[in-house]
Amino acid sequence: MFLLPLIPLDIMRKTITLAGLCCLLCPNSLQAAFDYLPVDPKGIAMSGAMTALSGNAWGVFYNPASSANGRSAAGISYAVPYGDSQLRNLSGAISLGQLPFDKRGAISIGVNHYNASEYHEETVVTGYARELLPKIRAGLAISRMTQKIDGFGENSATGVNAGLQADLTSALIFGISSTNLNAPTIGAVKSKLPRTTLTGLSYRLETGSLLTVNAQTVPGRSACLLAAGEFTAYRSLHLMVGVATNPSLISAGASFGSETLKATAAVSRNIDLGTTSAFGLEVSW
């Protein structure tokens, strides 16, 4: 997961992008005053409903426990524009499973960079996940986010995030992920970032298709509902659709390739942010 700070009002007036984003009312598990911004094409295509899914290279951003799936993966993605704000997003991540010193553990590192005009934001996430018991996985991640607006210096915050996944049946997975457990603060005014939790269920159909639903809660704010499906159109082609509430969001995408190399493209329409398109490549082994 990553963090976004509460921006002082005087700085927001200097940047049109920030002024547009800060009007959003629905934070995600990562943010206090901004909308939910998934970091990779699959996350965008699935409307961010990723808490109860087996992690890809970017899994540490959504649920630190999801990387303990016995596989390794690396990926890179690019999204432009990130809504009508023209906020460009470049991200890369790697997850290493079956470690030499811990066959049931995994280490993940992710870097996510947003850029728009004078605004720059970079988040580095490092996480460790492990299969504690058969069919039960847990993970912990540390996020370091640095935000800079040209001419105003920069602010940073460090958050502690934790997650859990459990295979309830061979087809049904439960996931829960909570961020900002340490209640970090940001900037000179020491704005406290709220603790946010996502809880989800995913169900794998006999055809190989998948359905998932997530509930996102933040103390003092309205809850959000995220739902998505991934459908097998052909053995090498998967189609994805997603919806979300508060604010309204609809998304779609497709991935093509093998278990080793996969390309994914996605598009989403957020009632507040506008339209986003993204493309990414992922290698697994």
Secondary structure, DSSP 8 states (H G I E B T S, - for coil): ---B----HHHHTT-HHHHHHTT-----TTBSSS----SSHHHHHTTT--TTS---TTHHHH-GGGG-SS--EEEEEEEEEEGGGTEEEEEEEEEEEEETTEEEEEEEEEEEEEEETTEEEEEEEEEEEEEEETTEEEEEEEEEEEEEETTS-EEEEEEEEEEEEEESSSSEEEEEEEE-TT--EETTTTEE---EEEEEEEEE-TTS-EEEEEEEE-TTS--EEEEEEEEEEETTEEEEEEEETTTTEEEEEEEEE-SSEEEEEEEEEETTTEEEEEEEEEEE-
